[in-house]
Amino acid sequence: MKDIRSTAGDALQRLRIKHWMRAVDRIGARPSLKGKPTIINNGKITIGEDFSFSSDPVQSHIAAINGGTVRVGDRVHISYGAAIAALDKVEIGDDTRIGPFVQIMDSDFHRPGDRDAPGDTGPISIGRSVTIGARVAILRGTTIGDGATILSGSMVSGHIAAGETARGVPARAVREAAAGGDVGLSQLVQSVLGLSALPAMTDGPDQIPEWDSLGALRLLLAVEETYGISVGEHEFQSAATMAALSELVEASRRYEDVTGIPA
């Protein structure tokens, strides 16, 4: 009976994916869909294998407009609240992870001061194994090299070199973060909780009023989506400081790297 229920559940999931992704020109094997996305295709959209796409708890959008092209590689994960729009071309390389509320737009849509005049466009290329944090905006003409990391809350316009870690508005290289510092997690906490400054590593729920029960839930979801890990709610609540949270994230990442199993 269990096998029958499992088979029926798998069939239902395949039907859901076929329905909600029906506007896509081509999608590879083993896609995973959470929630109900919006797909607008007036151009061409192709997606590779093992695609993971979330619209829960906030709907995500992918749009190819006026002949634009969206090409997504293999094993790409796109979190909830994402907005990807191409009037020219948006390319996302294999094994790239995109965090919550990321906007990727290859056009200004209209010229400043004249909403009736079409804006400038420029293709966006995101390389392989790129990590993009929460609430990042990627603007027209941007190129992000393989293995780069864009920290949460950044706005990217121009070129980010392969392997670089970047943050800010506009995003610039952060050498100390690339060397293994905790700036990435601090940026994530600042962005998710709406803090006016980066939290200190000694700060925690007792020092940050926004880190209440609701804030903790939002932060837990953002941490799991941004770093691609699974953290137990009890473990997360036991992290009384930023330093403890950083240790928990790093331990979860190491465990998954070694075992391939979520912590």
VENURGI-V745014 format. One record per pair of residues at least 4 apart in sequence whose ideal C-beta (glycine too) atoms are under 6 Angstrom apart, sorted by sequence separation. I is the first residue (numbers start at 1). J is the second residue. If there is no record, write none. Layout:
i:I j:J
i:I j:J
//
This chain:
i:17 j:21
i:27 j:31
i:41 j:45
i:47 j:51
i:55 j:59
i:64 j:68
i:72 j:76
i:78 j:82
i:86 j:90
i:92 j:96
i:98 j:102
i:126 j:130
i:132 j:136
i:138 j:142
i:144 j:148
i:150 j:154
i:160 j:164
i:167 j:171
i:168 j:172
i:177 j:181
i:182 j:186
i:189 j:193
i:199 j:203
i:203 j:207
i:211 j:215
i:222 j:226
i:231 j:235
i:240 j:244
i:255 j:259
i:55 j:60
i:110 j:115
i:166 j:171
i:176 j:181
i:190 j:195
i:203 j:208
i:210 j:215
i:224 j:229
i:231 j:236
i:239 j:244
i:21 j:27
i:64 j:70
i:84 j:90
i:111 j:117
i:150 j:156
i:160 j:166
i:166 j:172
i:177 j:183
i:205 j:211
i:239 j:245
i:166 j:173
i:167 j:174
i:177 j:184
i:62 j:70
i:111 j:119
i:190 j:198
i:255 j:263
i:110 j:119
i:164 j:173
i:165 j:174
i:239 j:248
i:109 j:119
i:189 j:199
i:108 j:119
i:252 j:263
i:107 j:119
i:108 j:120
i:148 j:160
i:165 j:177
i:186 j:198
i:154 j:167
i:157 j:170
i:165 j:178
i:186 j:199
i:17 j:31
i:90 j:104
i:107 j:121
i:130 j:144
i:136 j:150
i:142 j:156
i:154 j:168
i:155 j:169
i:106 j:121
i:142 j:157
i:147 j:162
i:155 j:170
i:156 j:171
i:17 j:33
i:20 j:36
i:23 j:39
i:70 j:86
i:76 j:92
i:90 j:106
i:143 j:159
i:144 j:160
i:145 j:161
i:146 j:162
i:147 j:163
i:148 j:164
i:149 j:165
i:150 j:166
i:151 j:167
i:220 j:236
i:20 j:37
i:69 j:86
i:127 j:144
i:129 j:146
i:135 j:152
i:145 j:162
i:154 j:171
i:193 j:210
i:23 j:41
i:37 j:55
i:68 j:86
i:88 j:106
i:106 j:124
i:122 j:140
i:124 j:142
i:125 j:143
i:126 j:144
i:127 j:145
i:128 j:146
i:129 j:147
i:130 j:148
i:131 j:149
i:132 j:150
i:133 j:151
i:134 j:152
i:135 j:153
i:136 j:154
i:137 j:155
i:138 j:156
i:139 j:157
i:25 j:44
i:36 j:55
i:45 j:64
i:68 j:87
i:75 j:94
i:81 j:100
i:121 j:140
i:122 j:141
i:127 j:146
i:133 j:152
i:25 j:45
i:26 j:46
i:27 j:47
i:28 j:48
i:29 j:49
i:30 j:50
i:31 j:51
i:32 j:52
i:33 j:53
i:34 j:54
i:35 j:55
i:44 j:64
i:60 j:80
i:68 j:88
i:69 j:89
i:70 j:90
i:71 j:91
i:72 j:92
i:73 j:93
i:74 j:94
i:75 j:95
i:76 j:96
i:77 j:97
i:78 j:98
i:79 j:99
i:80 j:100
i:81 j:101
i:82 j:102
i:83 j:103
i:84 j:104
i:85 j:105
i:86 j:106
i:87 j:107
i:167 j:187
i:24 j:45
i:25 j:46
i:28 j:49
i:35 j:56
i:43 j:64
i:66 j:87
i:73 j:94
i:79 j:100
i:231 j:252
i:34 j:56
i:58 j:80
i:60 j:82
i:61 j:83
i:62 j:84
i:63 j:85
i:64 j:86
i:65 j:87
i:193 j:215
i:227 j:249
i:24 j:47
i:37 j:60
i:38 j:61
i:39 j:62
i:40 j:63
i:41 j:64
i:42 j:65
i:58 j:81
i:229 j:252
i:43 j:67
i:56 j:80
i:229 j:253
i:43 j:68
i:44 j:69
i:45 j:70
i:46 j:71
i:47 j:72
i:48 j:73
i:49 j:74
i:50 j:75
i:51 j:76
i:52 j:77
i:53 j:78
i:54 j:79
i:55 j:80
i:43 j:69
i:48 j:74
i:54 j:80
i:192 j:218
i:192 j:219
i:229 j:256
i:96 j:126
i:102 j:132
i:192 j:222
i:230 j:262
i:88 j:121
i:95 j:128
i:99 j:132
i:101 j:134
i:107 j:140
i:151 j:184
i:230 j:263
i:87 j:121
i:89 j:123
i:90 j:124
i:91 j:125
i:92 j:126
i:93 j:127
i:94 j:128
i:95 j:129
i:96 j:130
i:97 j:131
i:98 j:132
i:99 j:133
i:100 j:134
i:101 j:135
i:102 j:136
i:103 j:137
i:104 j:138
i:106 j:140
i:153 j:187
i:88 j:123
i:93 j:128
i:99 j:134
i:152 j:187
i:151 j:187
i:152 j:188
i:204 j:240
i:204 j:241
i:153 j:191
i:188 j:226
i:152 j:191
i:202 j:241
i:203 j:242
i:201 j:242
i:201 j:243
i:199 j:242
i:133 j:188
i:135 j:191
i:134 j:191
i:185 j:246
i:182 j:246
i:134 j:222
i:134 j:226
i:133 j:226
i:100 j:222
i:100 j:225
i:99 j:225
i:99 j:226
i:97 j:228
i:79 j:225
//
